Every structure is written in structure tokens, then in C-alpha cells.
Amino acid sequence: MLRLTTVADACDVRCAPRELVLSFAERSRSRLRSVLDDGTDVGVLLPRGTVLRGGDLLRAETGEVVRVRAAIEPLYRVSAREDDADPRFSLLRGAYHLGNRHVPLMLSPQALHLEQDPVLREMLQRLGLIVAECMAPFEPESGAYGGGHRHDHDAQGGSLGEQLSREAHARRAVDLSTLQFHR
């Protein structure tokens, strides 16, 4: 069994002729057993909390590199009705209610995509949104404050929230000794 233990650098892309096709649930696990596209058994043994994306590269203990591909999965595609007075607001409202339930979402300008769940489908339909079944790779947002892997060697890595926070702190350093607090 080939043991995949490290997320590899993008420069290794030329060395990844084989693929590991995984669902989002599988790409969210640190430990799993699977099969490459050529039938080779693999064990994925990554640091806890690692979430893989389609296109990520994994390095085996042997040095071999394998490309991760997001599997086609059954999803819901949520969109606003054509006759909606404000379709953008309706979609935003749906995203708010899903986010309030910590539902992983894949966003596009005209639609939300989420894993199929009949309870969520009913809620979205009650909000006046169109919920259609579809098949697609699922690449949900990682979240503003984490929910994805980053490379320690990449100073620009991490989530959008981490990047924005670094930029904000770089622009203005606060001297805490000058602050006055009121009781």
C-alpha cells in the first residue's frame, strides 16, 4: 500500500501522473484508505485538520506525488426565482440561514451549492428559493477563519480571514502602552 503522508508543493505538479479521486467528506479526513485511479491501494495519513482541495498534490513516503481530484457528488443547486423582486437578497438570505447552521457551501454569483439534505431543502424552499439536484465536484468555502490547510512555508497561505488579518495588522501596528481604558 502506498502511504501518502505530506501535502506536496505545486512545483511537483509535473511528477503527478496518477490521481486520487475523493469526495469532500473524504478530503476532510486526515486518515483514510482509498484507491488511486490506476487501482493502487493507498493510505492517506495527514496532519489532523488537513482539508484537501481538488488539484492538491500528496507526496508518498517513497517520494512519489499523486494529484487529488474532487469527486463528482450529488448536490443541491440553490438559486433565486426569475420573478423574485430582489434575487440577490433572496440568495443572500438563504446563505445566511445555511451559514447559521454551519453548512459547508460552494458559492457562485448566481447559486449556492450544498450537500443534499431534505431538511435543508425544505427550509430553502420555504424561503422561496429554487432547489435543484445536480452532480458536480464539491469545493465549499473554507471559511474566513480556517477550515482548510495551509503550508507553513507559504507566508501568503491560510484562509481569506487570515490573509486579511495579516494585511490589516501590517498597515497599522498599535502601541498598547498608549491605550487608555475606562472603567
C-alpha positions in Angstrom: 0.0 0.0 0.0 1.3 3.5 -1.0 1.3 5.8 2.1 0.5 9.4 1.3 1.8 11.5 4.2 2.6 15.1 3.0 0.9 17.8 1.0 3.4 18.5 -1.8 4.5 21.8 -3.4 2.9 22.9 -6.6 6.3 22.7 -8.3 5.8 18.9 -8.1 2.8 19.0 -10.5 4.8 17.5 -13.3 5.5 14.5 -11.2 1.9 13.6 -10.5 0.7 11.3 -13.3 -1.8 9.4 -11.1 -4.9 10.7 -9.3 -6.8 10.1 -6.1 -10.5 10.9 -6.6 -12.1 11.8 -3.3 -15.5 13.2 -2.1 -15.5 16.3 0.1 -16.1 14.2 3.1 -13.1 12.1 2.3 -11.0 15.1 1.6 -11.9 16.4 5.0 -10.4 13.3 6.8 -6.8 13.1 8.0 -6.8 9.3 7.8 -8.4 7.1 5.2 -7.8 4.2 2.9 -8.6 4.5 -0.8 -7.6 3.5 -4.3 -5.8 5.6 -7.0 -7.3 5.8 -10.5 -4.9 3.0 -11.6 -6.2 0.7 -8.8 -3.2 1.1 -6.4 -4.2 0.9 -2.7 -3.3 4.0 -0.8 -3.4 5.1 2.8 -3.7 8.8 3.4 -2.0 9.8 6.7 -2.0 13.6 7.0 -1.9 16.0 10.0 -5.2 16.4 11.8 -7.3 19.2 10.4 -6.0 19.0 6.9 -8.7 19.6 4.3 -7.7 18.7 0.7 -8.9 20.6 -2.4 -9.1 19.3 -5.9 -5.7 19.8 -7.5 -3.7 19.4 -4.3 -0.7 17.2 -4.5 0.2 14.5 -2.0 3.7 13.0 -1.5 4.2 9.4 -0.6 6.9 8.1 1.7 8.5 6.8 -1.5 8.7 10.4 -2.9 6.0 9.7 -5.5 3.5 12.5 -6.0 -0.2 12.0 -6.6 -2.8 14.6 -7.6 -6.1 14.9 -5.7 -9.3 15.3 -7.8 -12.6 16.3 -6.3 -15.2 13.6 -7.0 -18.5 14.3 -8.7 -21.1 14.3 -5.9 -24.9 14.7 -5.6 -25.5 18.3 -4.6 -28.3 20.8 -4.4 -28.0 23.9 -6.6 -29.9 26.8 -4.9 -31.0 29.8 -6.9 -33.5 32.6 -6.8 -36.7 32.5 -8.8 -36.7 34.5 -12.0 -39.7 36.6 -10.8 -38.1 37.4 -7.5 -38.1 41.1 -6.8 -34.6 41.0 -5.4 -32.9 37.7 -6.3 -29.5 38.7 -4.9 -31.1 39.4 -1.5 -33.1 36.1 -1.6 -29.9 34.1 -2.3 -28.0 36.1 0.4 -30.8 35.3 2.9 -30.5 31.6 2.0 -26.8 31.7 2.5 -27.3 33.4 5.9 -29.6 30.7 7.1 -27.3 27.9 5.9 -24.3 29.6 7.5 -26.2 29.9 10.7 -26.3 26.1 10.6 -22.6 25.8 9.7 -23.5 24.1 6.4 -20.5 23.9 4.0 -21.3 26.0 0.9 -19.8 26.3 -2.5 -20.6 29.8 -3.8 -21.1 31.2 -7.3 -22.6 34.6 -8.3 -25.9 33.0 -9.3 -26.2 30.0 -7.0 -25.3 28.2 -3.8 -24.2 24.5 -3.8 -24.5 22.2 -0.8 -24.6 18.6 0.0 -28.1 17.1 -0.2 -30.2 17.2 3.0 -34.0 17.0 2.8 -34.4 19.3 5.9 -32.3 22.0 4.4 -34.1 21.6 1.0 -37.4 22.2 2.7 -36.1 25.3 4.6 -34.7 26.8 1.4 -37.9 26.2 -0.5 -39.9 27.8 2.3 -37.6 30.9 1.8 -38.8 31.0 -1.8 -35.6 29.6 -3.3 -35.3 27.0 -6.1 -33.5 23.9 -5.0 -32.5 21.5 -7.8 -30.5 18.3 -7.6 -27.2 18.3 -9.6 -23.9 16.3 -9.8 -20.7 18.3 -9.5 -17.4 18.4 -7.7 -17.9 20.0 -4.2 -15.4 22.6 -3.3 -17.0 24.6 -0.4 -15.6 27.8 1.0 -13.0 27.2 3.7 -14.4 29.9 6.0 -12.9 33.2 7.0 -11.0 31.9 10.0 -9.8 28.5 8.9 -11.3 25.2 7.7 -8.5 24.4 5.3 -4.9 23.5 5.2 -2.1 25.9 4.7 1.6 25.5 4.0 3.9 26.7 6.8 6.4 27.8 4.1 3.8 30.0 2.4 3.7 33.4 4.1 0.6 34.2 2.0 -1.1 30.9 2.8 -4.1 30.3 5.0 -7.7 31.3 4.8 -9.1 34.6 3.5 -9.7 35.8 7.0 -6.1 35.0 8.0 -4.8 36.9 4.9 -7.0 39.9 5.6 -5.9 40.0 9.2 -2.2 39.9 8.3 -2.7 42.8 5.9 -4.6 44.9 8.4 -2.0 44.3 11.1 0.8 45.1 8.7 -0.8 48.5 7.9 -1.1 49.7 11.4 0.7 48.5 14.5 -1.0 49.5 17.7 1.2 50.5 20.6 -0.8 49.0 23.5 1.1 51.2 26.1 -0.6 54.3 24.7 -4.1 53.0 25.0 -6.4 54.2 27.9 -9.1 52.1 29.2 -12.2 53.4 31.1 -14.0 51.6 33.9 
